[in-house]
Amino acid sequence: MTLTNEDLLAISQLLDTKLKPLEDRTKNIEILLENDILPRLQNSEACYTSTYRRYVNGSTQIEAMQADIDIMKKVISEHSKKLQKIS
């Protein structure tokens, strides 16, 4: 079976007609992603990134405070022993 140019043109037009709604929906999805979803994702990423940085800095501070507390406990214990000897 051989298709004529008219047959091929009719098939092409039919495909164009069938694909037009899909193209429109795809375009709408692209616009939604670009204008709505992507900015929200970027905002979420910025929030999580800044929170992560605060936690990293806070973790370092907590470790330093723990080291200071350990030293203070030792010094207080030694001073308590010295005070008990005096009294």
Secondary structure as GFF3:
##gff-version 3
##sequence-region A 1 87
A	DSSP	alpha_helix	5	32	.	.	.	ID=ss1
A	DSSP	pi_helix	33	37	.	.	.	ID=ss2
A	DSSP	alpha_helix	38	86	.	.	.	ID=ss3
###
